[in-house]
Structures are given as structure tokens and as C-alpha cells.
Amino acid sequence: MDSNSSIIIFPEYASLKAEVEKLKTELSMLLLERDELRLVVCKNIETAYMLALGSLEYKAYEWHCKILRIKRKIDLIQAKINRQENIILSVIEDQLDEEFAEFQKRLDEQIQKMNEALEHSKGKLLTDEEMKELKKLYRSIVKALHPDLHPDITPAQIQLFQNAVKAYECGDLESLRIISEMVVDSDLSEQNENAIAELVKEKDRLAKSLQAINNQIEKIKSEYPYTMKELVQDPEQIAEKKAELEELIKELKEIFELYSAHLERLLGDKYE
């Protein structure tokens, strides 16, 4: 019996495998681009934006909330007067606290963003060479562990990848070096019908993932904070935006003072 008679050649295997590897490389590059946008570029843009304009935006929104609250307070008191009911200011304040809880939550979120920006601004700056190494290490980890490339990885590997993401976000080069040393590529090498079927499925999955990641990148670039990129890089635009916010705050203060005076008259007339 011919020793070669049992060997089945699958000429499409090499072609499919090459296509899958090409898609994996493309996807790993896209994943790196997306994560760099999300974890580095957008973080830096938001930090610059918050440090330049965040405090003024907070003040403007705070005065806006004060105006809405005092207007509502006047309405509640006027309704009590119209119905000839007792006015208990502490009860009204409690009601306002409840009604405006969502506004307070947004103010607190703005404070948190400012705290995060201040913290981020204190981070250690990497040299150009260190940044190159950081990206290179992260990309190798992405190729080996990213769930979009390896949907069957274990929970422990997912945790390891999440640690890599955090290290990349924080510019923690040493942690990425350690994780990279642990990474071992696994490859499909057996030429058989099952392997070919798996490659076909993998090719289709990777193509869909590529489209999904492209869509995510476009979405990131269309939203805050990426849309502030040009502004934070232009001192003239920053100065113009600051002037607008300062003028807005001045106008809001004046409006609040008018409502405050109206409230004083309303209560004065009631208790005369």
C-alpha cells in the first residue's frame, strides 16, 4: 500500500489560514487604535478640557440649577398663598431637595470629572521611546488575549487582559512587560476538514468584528471629548470659550438676584 495514499491535501487551508491571519492583524491594529483613542487620546483631551474650562462650566451649570430651584420655590410658595395655606419653608426645601436630586447628581458628576482630570494630570509622562514600547507591548497582548480575537479564552485570561488594559490606560510600562512575558500565542496548525471549517467560521467572525470596531472608532471620534480636540489645542479658542462662560455666569448671577429679590418681596408681603 502506498504510504501517501492516506494523506489528503487541502489546498484551500493555506489560503484560508493566510486570510485569517491577515484579518487578525487588521483587527489587532484597529483594536489598538480604538483603545488608544478611548484610553489615551480622549483621556488627554478631556483632562486638558476640564483643566481649562471645567471649573467655569461647573459654575455656569450650578447657577443654572440655582435659578431653576428658586423659580420652583417661588411657584410653590405662590401656590400656598393662593390657596391660603400655611407656608412651612423647611417642608418646601425638602420637596425641592427631592425634585432637584438629579441636578445635584449631575453637579457631583462634574466634580468627579474634575477630580479625575486633576489626578490624570499628575501622572508620570512617558518618553517617546517608552510610549513606543507601551504600544508595542499592548498590541502583542491584544493579539494574544483580546476577546474579540479569542472568544474562547478563559476567565483568568480575560482578567489578565483587563489588567493589561488598565496598565495601558495608566501608562504602566512595567506591568505590561510582565503581562507580555506571560502571553503565549496559540495557533491552528492541523490540516483537516474540521480545521478548514473552523477557519471559515473564524474568517466570518473576524470580518464582522472589523466592521464593529470601525463603527466604534467612528462613534468615538464623533462624540465628546474627542470633538474637543481642536479646541484644547488652540489657545485662542480656549480664551474665547472662557470669555463666553464668564459672561454666561455673570448673566445667570444677575437673573438669580432678580428671582431672589422677588422671593423676598413675596415672603415679605405674606408675613406683613
Phi, psi and omega per residue, in radians:
M1 nan 2.334 -3.141
D2 -1.149 2.221 -3.094
S3 -1.133 -0.350 -3.120
N4 -1.602 -0.083 -3.043
S5 -1.165 -0.410 -3.115
S6 -1.575 -0.082 -3.094
I7 -1.533 2.184 3.116
I8 -1.867 2.177 -3.135
I9 -1.624 2.309 3.109
F10 -2.012 1.536 -3.061
P11 -1.071 -0.483 -3.121
E12 -1.311 -0.233 -3.084
Y13 -1.061 -0.898 -3.100
A14 -1.066 -0.711 3.140
S15 -1.140 -0.811 3.119
L16 -1.077 -0.760 -3.113
K17 -1.082 -0.717 3.117
A18 -1.118 -0.713 3.120
E19 -1.113 -0.750 3.136
V20 -1.111 -0.745 3.136
E21 -1.119 -0.672 3.106
K22 -1.123 -0.757 3.110
L23 -1.113 -0.683 3.110
K24 -1.090 -0.716 3.116
T25 -1.128 -0.800 3.111
E26 -1.045 -0.759 -3.116
L27 -1.169 -0.707 3.131
S28 -1.100 -0.645 3.092
M29 -1.160 -0.727 3.117
L30 -1.159 -0.726 3.109
L31 -1.078 -0.694 3.090
L32 -1.120 -0.750 3.120
E33 -1.080 -0.795 -3.137
R34 -1.089 -0.810 -3.095
D35 -1.197 -0.604 3.079
E36 -1.148 -0.716 3.080
L37 -1.057 -0.859 -3.031
R38 -1.275 -0.753 -2.982
L39 -1.652 -0.413 -3.083
V40 -2.037 -1.090 -3.047
V41 -1.053 -0.918 -3.103
C42 -1.148 -0.617 3.088
K43 -1.080 -0.771 -3.137
N44 -1.173 -0.696 3.107
I45 -1.102 -0.826 -3.117
E46 -1.131 -0.673 3.101
T47 -1.068 -0.832 3.129
A48 -1.079 -0.710 -3.125
Y49 -1.153 -0.809 -3.109
M50 -1.138 -0.721 -3.132
L51 -1.176 -0.567 -3.126
A52 -1.444 -0.697 -2.963
L53 -2.259 -0.183 -3.037
G54 -1.029 -0.712 -3.107
S55 -1.166 -0.658 3.117
L56 -1.228 -0.696 3.094
E57 -1.105 -0.687 3.100
Y58 -1.068 -0.822 -3.127
K59 -1.077 -0.738 -3.135
A60 -1.088 -0.786 -3.137
Y61 -1.193 -0.628 3.108
E62 -1.085 -0.774 3.105
W63 -1.183 -0.620 3.058
H64 -1.028 -0.789 3.130
C65 -1.125 -0.691 3.126
K66 -1.087 -0.691 3.135
I67 -1.142 -0.809 3.128
L68 -1.061 -0.686 -3.104
R69 -1.210 -0.764 -3.102
I70 -1.231 -0.568 3.051
K71 -1.100 -0.755 3.119
R72 -1.147 -0.665 3.115
K73 -1.102 -0.747 3.104
I74 -1.078 -0.744 3.137
D75 -1.076 -0.758 -3.129
L76 -1.136 -0.728 3.142
I77 -1.191 -0.734 3.131
Q78 -1.084 -0.663 3.101
A79 -1.115 -0.693 3.090
K80 -1.111 -0.735 3.135
I81 -1.114 -0.768 -3.121
N82 -1.082 -0.600 -3.140
R83 -1.601 0.054 3.139
Q84 0.974 0.785 3.117
E85 -1.815 2.771 3.085
N86 -1.163 2.458 3.112
I87 -1.803 1.973 3.077
I88 -1.940 1.801 -3.005
L89 -1.080 -0.604 -3.136
S90 -1.117 -0.641 3.108
V91 -1.182 -0.716 3.118
I92 -1.121 -0.721 3.126
E93 -1.105 -0.689 3.092
D94 -1.084 -0.723 3.118
Q95 -1.124 -0.718 3.129
L96 -1.138 -0.679 3.095
D97 -1.017 -0.733 -3.128
E98 -1.202 -0.787 -3.100
E99 -1.168 -0.558 -3.056
F100 -1.820 0.340 3.131
A101 -1.072 -0.667 -3.122
E102 -1.158 -0.636 3.095
F103 -1.137 -0.723 3.117
Q104 -1.127 -0.636 3.108
K105 -1.083 -0.725 3.129
R106 -1.176 -0.637 3.067
L107 -1.105 -0.756 3.114
D108 -1.104 -0.658 3.106
E109 -1.123 -0.644 3.111
Q110 -1.160 -0.677 3.084
I111 -1.098 -0.730 3.126
Q112 -1.087 -0.715 3.094
K113 -1.078 -0.709 3.121
M114 -1.142 -0.740 3.097
N115 -1.045 -0.737 3.139
E116 -1.142 -0.686 3.119
A117 -1.134 -0.751 3.116
L118 -1.089 -0.732 3.141
E119 -1.155 -0.756 -3.121
H120 -1.113 -0.624 -3.105
S121 -1.180 -0.331 -3.136
K122 -1.515 -0.121 -3.067
G123 -1.085 2.690 3.136
K124 -1.212 2.245 3.111
L125 -1.467 2.291 3.123
L126 -1.529 2.610 3.038
T127 -1.263 2.955 3.118
D128 -1.035 -0.725 3.136
E129 -1.137 -0.703 3.119
E130 -1.155 -0.667 3.102
M131 -1.125 -0.696 3.099
K132 -1.081 -0.764 3.135
E133 -1.149 -0.700 3.139
L134 -1.015 -0.836 -3.122
K135 -1.154 -0.713 -3.138
K136 -1.104 -0.798 3.125
L137 -1.108 -0.772 -3.103
Y138 -1.119 -0.700 -3.141
R139 -1.122 -0.691 3.125
S140 -1.133 -0.605 3.109
I141 -1.243 -0.701 3.080
V142 -1.013 -0.809 -3.118
K143 -1.100 -0.527 -3.064
A144 -1.625 -0.484 -2.953
L145 -2.247 -0.186 -3.028
H146 -1.110 2.272 -3.132
P147 -1.001 -0.501 3.114
D148 -1.219 -0.446 3.098
L149 -1.641 -0.494 -3.086
H150 -2.322 1.378 -3.071
P151 -1.133 -0.226 -3.076
D152 -1.808 0.269 -3.122
I153 -1.218 2.752 -3.058
T154 -1.376 2.832 3.058
P155 -0.969 -0.644 3.130
A156 -1.143 -0.673 3.103
Q157 -1.212 -0.627 3.074
I158 -1.086 -0.751 3.107
Q159 -1.088 -0.702 3.112
L160 -1.098 -0.724 3.115
F161 -1.142 -0.717 3.108
Q162 -1.072 -0.634 3.071
N163 -1.143 -0.626 3.100
A164 -1.159 -0.711 3.104
V165 -1.055 -0.791 -3.140
K166 -1.114 -0.726 3.129
A167 -1.109 -0.708 3.123
Y168 -1.131 -0.760 3.130
E169 -1.057 -0.660 -3.080
C170 -1.579 -0.029 -3.096
G171 1.193 0.519 -3.098
D172 -1.489 1.521 -3.042
L173 -1.137 -0.706 -3.088
E174 -1.102 -0.739 3.125
S175 -1.119 -0.693 3.114
L176 -1.142 -0.633 3.088
R177 -1.068 -0.768 -3.121
I178 -1.123 -0.815 -3.129
I179 -1.118 -0.695 -3.127
S180 -1.083 -0.642 3.120
E181 -1.126 -0.473 -3.112
M182 -1.438 -0.297 -3.014
V183 -1.312 2.270 3.072
V184 -2.227 2.157 3.113
D185 -1.252 2.402 3.001
S186 -1.948 2.438 -3.038
D187 -2.346 2.630 3.110
L188 -1.616 2.029 -3.023
S189 -2.135 -0.242 -3.064
E190 -1.367 2.209 3.137
Q191 -1.593 1.709 3.048
N192 -2.623 3.060 -3.070
E193 -1.089 -0.669 3.120
N194 -1.118 -0.738 3.133
A195 -1.075 -0.720 3.132
I196 -1.132 -0.753 3.120
A197 -1.066 -0.713 3.119
E198 -1.137 -0.685 3.116
L199 -1.127 -0.693 3.105
V200 -1.076 -0.803 3.109
K201 -1.099 -0.737 -3.126
E202 -1.131 -0.694 3.110
K203 -1.055 -0.775 3.139
D204 -1.138 -0.746 -3.135
R205 -1.124 -0.740 -3.130
L206 -1.148 -0.681 3.120
A207 -1.087 -0.720 3.099
K208 -1.167 -0.685 3.120
S209 -1.119 -0.691 3.102
L210 -1.012 -0.793 3.131
Q211 -1.117 -0.732 -3.124
A212 -1.116 -0.756 -3.130
I213 -1.198 -0.673 3.051
N214 -1.015 -0.759 3.114
N215 -1.094 -0.701 3.122
Q216 -1.117 -0.708 3.122
I217 -1.093 -0.785 3.121
E218 -1.085 -0.668 3.133
K219 -1.144 -0.776 3.118
I220 -1.022 -0.743 -3.100
K221 -1.261 -0.273 -3.106
S222 -1.681 -0.054 -3.024
E223 -2.132 2.888 2.978
Y224 -1.160 2.463 0.133
P225 -1.617 -0.085 -3.066
Y226 -1.030 -0.589 -3.123
T227 -1.164 -0.214 3.100
M228 -1.606 0.066 -3.050
K229 -1.002 -0.850 -3.117
E230 -1.119 -0.705 -3.098
L231 -1.091 -0.848 -3.052
V232 -1.209 -0.296 3.125
Q233 -1.602 -0.033 -3.075
D234 -2.104 1.825 -3.136
P235 -0.984 -0.581 3.141
E236 -1.173 -0.743 3.103
Q237 -1.149 -0.666 3.097
I238 -1.073 -0.817 -3.128
A239 -1.083 -0.716 3.121
E240 -1.123 -0.755 3.128
K241 -1.143 -0.683 3.090
K242 -1.061 -0.785 3.138
A243 -1.078 -0.711 3.113
E244 -1.083 -0.786 -3.117
L245 -1.177 -0.700 3.117
E246 -1.109 -0.690 3.103
E247 -1.180 -0.698 3.110
L248 -1.100 -0.756 3.128
I249 -1.077 -0.734 3.108
K250 -1.049 -0.787 3.136
E251 -1.129 -0.728 3.141
L252 -1.132 -0.679 3.096
K253 -1.071 -0.747 -3.137
E254 -1.120 -0.721 3.104
I255 -1.100 -0.759 3.134
F256 -1.076 -0.707 3.131
E257 -1.108 -0.638 3.101
L258 -1.134 -0.773 3.104
Y259 -1.149 -0.641 3.117
S260 -1.102 -0.735 3.118
A261 -1.134 -0.706 3.111
H262 -1.109 -0.708 3.125
L263 -1.119 -0.718 3.121
E264 -1.092 -0.734 3.125
R265 -1.142 -0.712 -3.122
L266 -1.076 -0.802 3.138
L267 -1.255 -0.591 3.118
G268 -1.115 -0.776 3.135
D269 -1.130 -0.633 -3.109
K270 -1.178 -0.667 -3.031
Y271 -1.763 0.128 3.068
E272 -1.178 nan nan
